[in-house]
Amino acid sequence: MKTSLIIILLMLSLSLAAQDENKSADSVFADHASRYQFAPTGFGLNKGNVYLNTAYYLLYDIQYGVSDNFSIGLGGPVVPFFMYLTPKISIGSENEKSNIAIGAVLGGQTIGEFLGYSFALPYLIYTAGSPTRNISFGAGYTYGDIEGLVFNSGFILPISSNNRSAQFLTEVWIIPDAKIAVIAPGIRLFDKDSNDYWGGGLTFTVIDGSTFPFPTVFRTILF
């Protein structure tokens, strides 16, 4: 857990040291500001926007902006033995530098031995900053096989000279009662002629003091 705390402090330091970004850069990244890799942010998905996100081309989710303040998503693996819904309500400040979101991940088993099994993770998250450069802190409560408080945080920064071609991001999840922590640094590499991107990184899962690293690969397409 000490590693998780160090990551969180690093994110806070980077955020406080950040300068305001220009509006054009913010508009480019605004379409993807509603999340990090998997973790949500306080930003909403713009009305009418639809994106498809896939991990390894095995796990998919699609998100739709019903309005600027409400979005809904559906996800699951290629073989849909479980599926989940992700409703989310976002509220932004007048200067759009502070955003709060209330949402949930609601899922369950659809076929197989554990048909009828379900889980839920309602959450509240606060994000400070712009779509280009921000930091988030959130909390929720998970119901299911694992029950208890869940804390998460994340940040994102541009790592290219024109603020468009790439971003560096990290998210952290902590479930204290289960002695589980997940630390997931990664990058986004945007396509030259669109706002679609490839994402990748290395995820570290810490369970009762033992660390299990594995690579992550994402592809996100905006419709």
C-alpha positions in Angstrom: 0.0 0.0 0.0 3.0 2.3 0.5 3.6 2.3 -3.2 0.0 3.4 -3.9 0.4 6.3 -1.5 3.6 7.4 -3.2 1.9 7.4 -6.6 -1.0 9.5 -5.3 1.5 12.1 -3.8 3.3 12.2 -7.1 0.1 12.8 -9.0 -0.7 15.7 -6.7 2.7 17.2 -7.1 2.5 17.1 -10.9 -1.0 18.6 -10.9 0.1 21.5 -8.6 3.1 22.2 -10.9 1.0 22.2 -14.1 0.3 25.4 -16.0 -3.0 26.2 -17.9 -3.2 24.7 -21.3 -4.5 26.6 -24.4 -8.1 26.1 -25.4 -7.4 24.4 -28.7 -5.5 21.6 -26.9 -8.4 21.2 -24.4 -10.9 20.9 -27.3 -8.8 18.1 -28.9 -8.7 16.1 -25.7 -12.2 16.9 -24.5 -13.7 13.9 -26.4 -11.7 11.5 -24.2 -11.6 13.4 -20.9 -14.4 11.3 -19.3 -12.0 8.5 -18.3 -8.3 7.4 -17.9 -7.7 3.8 -18.9 -10.7 2.4 -17.1 -11.2 4.8 -14.2 -13.8 7.6 -14.6 -13.1 11.3 -14.2 -15.4 14.1 -13.2 -15.8 15.2 -16.9 -18.8 14.1 -18.8 -19.0 12.7 -22.3 -20.3 15.4 -24.8 -23.9 15.1 -26.0 -24.2 12.8 -29.0 -20.6 11.5 -28.7 -20.1 7.7 -29.0 -16.9 5.9 -28.5 -15.9 2.2 -28.6 -13.1 1.1 -26.3 -11.4 -2.3 -26.5 -8.7 -4.0 -24.4 -6.7 -6.7 -26.3 -9.7 -6.9 -28.8 -11.2 -9.2 -26.2 -13.0 -6.8 -23.8 -15.3 -4.1 -25.3 -17.3 -1.2 -24.0 -19.3 1.4 -25.8 -20.3 4.8 -24.3 -22.9 7.3 -25.4 -23.4 10.9 -24.3 -27.1 11.3 -23.8 -26.5 14.9 -22.7 -23.5 16.9 -21.7 -24.2 15.8 -18.1 -25.4 12.2 -18.5 -23.8 9.2 -20.3 -24.5 5.5 -20.3 -22.3 2.6 -21.4 -22.4 -1.1 -21.9 -19.4 -3.5 -21.8 -18.3 -7.1 -21.7 -16.0 -9.6 -23.3 -16.2 -11.0 -26.8 -17.9 -14.0 -25.4 -20.4 -12.2 -23.2 -20.4 -14.4 -20.1 -20.7 -11.2 -18.1 -21.7 -7.7 -18.9 -21.8 -4.3 -17.2 -23.6 -1.0 -17.4 -21.9 2.4 -16.6 -24.4 5.2 -15.9 -22.7 8.5 -15.0 -23.9 12.1 -14.1 -21.3 14.9 -14.3 -21.5 18.4 -13.0 -18.9 21.1 -13.9 -18.0 24.5 -12.5 -18.5 27.7 -14.4 -14.8 27.8 -15.4 -14.9 24.1 -16.2 -11.8 23.5 -14.0 -13.6 21.6 -11.3 -15.9 18.6 -12.2 -17.8 16.1 -10.0 -19.3 12.9 -11.2 -21.7 10.4 -9.6 -21.9 7.0 -11.3 -21.8 3.3 -11.0 -20.5 0.1 -12.6 -23.3 -2.5 -12.5 -22.7 -6.0 -13.8 -23.4 -9.6 -13.6 -22.9 -13.1 -15.0 -25.0 -13.8 -18.1 -24.2 -17.4 -18.9 -22.4 -20.3 -17.3 -21.9 -21.7 -13.9 -22.3 -18.4 -12.0 -25.5 -17.3 -13.9 -27.2 -14.8 -11.7 -24.1 -13.5 -9.9 -24.0 -9.7 -9.8 -21.8 -6.9 -8.6 -22.1 -3.1 -8.2 -19.7 -0.2 -7.6 -21.4 3.1 -7.0 -18.9 6.0 -6.8 -18.3 9.7 -6.5 -15.3 11.4 -8.1 -13.8 14.9 -8.2 -11.5 16.1 -11.0 -9.4 19.3 -11.0 -7.9 20.7 -14.2 -8.6 20.7 -17.9 -9.1 17.8 -20.3 -5.5 18.1 -21.3 -4.0 18.1 -17.7 -6.0 17.0 -14.7 -6.0 15.0 -11.5 -8.9 13.1 -9.9 -9.8 11.6 -6.5 -12.8 9.3 -5.9 -14.4 6.9 -3.6 -17.1 4.2 -3.8 -18.3 1.0 -2.3 -18.2 -2.4 -4.0 -20.9 -5.1 -3.6 -20.4 -8.7 -4.6 -17.7 -11.3 -3.8 -15.5 -8.4 -2.6 -17.3 -5.8 -0.4 -15.9 -2.7 1.1 -14.8 0.9 0.4 -12.9 1.6 -2.8 -10.6 4.6 -3.3 -9.3 5.6 -6.7 -7.3 8.4 -8.2 -5.7 9.3 -11.5 -4.0 12.0 -13.5 -3.2 12.8 -17.1 -0.5 15.0 -18.8 0.5 15.8 -22.4 3.9 14.4 -23.3 4.3 15.9 -26.8 5.4 19.3 -28.0 2.1 20.1 -29.7 -0.1 18.8 -26.8 -1.9 16.4 -29.2 0.1 13.4 -30.3 0.4 11.7 -26.9 -0.6 11.8 -23.2 0.8 10.1 -20.1 -1.8 8.9 -17.6 -1.9 6.8 -14.4 -4.8 5.5 -12.3 -4.7 3.9 -8.9 -7.4 1.7 -7.2 -7.3 0.7 -3.5 -9.6 -1.7 -1.7 -8.2 -1.6 1.9 -10.4 -4.3 3.5 -9.3 -6.8 0.8 -5.7 -5.6 0.8 -5.8 -5.0 -2.9 -4.3 -2.2 -4.9 -4.0 -1.6 -8.6 -1.5 0.9 -10.2 -1.8 1.4 -13.9 0.5 3.8 -15.7 0.1 4.2 -19.5 0.2 6.3 -22.6 -2.2 7.4 -25.3 -0.9 7.7 -28.9 -3.4 9.6 -31.0 -3.9 8.9 -34.7 -2.5 11.6 -37.0 -5.8 12.5 -38.7 -8.4 11.7 -36.0 -9.0 11.7 -32.3 -8.8 7.9 -32.1 -5.9 6.5 -30.2 -3.9 3.5 -29.2 -3.2 3.1 -25.5 -0.9 0.9 -23.5 0.9 0.5 -20.3 1.9 -1.9 -17.5 -0.6 -2.7 -14.7 0.6 -3.7 -11.3 -1.9 -5.6 -9.1 -0.9 -5.8 -5.5 -2.7 -8.5 -3.4 -1.8 -9.0 0.2 1.7 -7.7 -0.4 2.4 -9.7 -3.6 2.7 -7.8 -6.9 1.5 -9.1 -10.3 2.5 -7.0 -13.3 0.9 -7.4 -16.7 0.8 -5.3 -19.9 -2.3 -3.5 -21.2 -3.2 -2.6 -24.7 -6.2 -0.4 -25.6 -7.8 0.9 -28.8 -10.4 3.7 -28.7 -12.5 4.9 -31.6 -14.7 8.0 -31.6 -17.8 7.9 -33.8 
